Amino acid sequence: MPPNKHQEKSLRTRALLLDAAIDSLVDVGYGKASIADIAARAGVTRGAQVHHFRTRTELFAHVIEHLAERQTEAVQDRAAALPPSTTPAEIVVELVSAAFSGELGKASMELFTSVGGEDDLRDNMLRAQRELTNGLLETCARLIGSDVATDRLETTFWLTINLVRGTTIDEMLRGADRRRKLMLAEWTSLAAVSLRSP
């Protein structure tokens, strides 16, 4: 049965809060991403926020899941937009970048570096990101096909994830998007060699 109007409004409010929390992570960081700031960004009252998420920890547990869902959607959208002529190296770099660069990548890196001391959030983050990367690797393998050996694809994939995450952190610290683009272009050439290696 489809949700009624009250349920639809509740779902919209919840989504607004989760998206606002991601925006807050990017703009002010985990330490300063307060409940008040997030509710204000979402355009909802404190009471509406408490109705959905009683504590900041509870909110961020759901933000971790929501972020992984948005990263997965970004990967699917990028995969659907790739032209047939896209090389295996370009596929890996494009799809990993869809998940781990830009606003979603910055939010992901902010959470990774901030929740290490909070056991429940850390475990939640590791699980959600593990599921995301497993699905991402499967998508890369499906699009590339059997022309590339599995071990070469997996090695190149994980090197690409670490490079893209690193360039995202570099961009967060320096605000230098141009440098990130140059690094990814250079890595795409190197990844092509890596994927061809025996």
HELIX and SHEET records of a PDB file:
HELIX    1   1 LYS A    5  VAL A   28  1                                  24    
HELIX    2   2 TYR A   30  LYS A   32  5                                   3    
HELIX    3   3 ILE A   35  ALA A   42  1                                   8    
HELIX    4   4 ARG A   46  HIS A   52  1                                   7    
HELIX    5   5 ARG A   56  ALA A   81  1                                  26    
HELIX    6   6 PRO A   88  PHE A  100  1                                  13    
HELIX    7   7 GLY A  102  SER A  114  1                                  13    
HELIX    8   8 ASP A  119  ILE A  144  1                                  26    
HELIX    9   9 GLY A  145  ASP A  147  5                                   3    
HELIX   10  10 THR A  150  ARG A  174  1                                  25    
HELIX   11  11 ASP A  177  ARG A  196  1                                  20    
END                                                                             
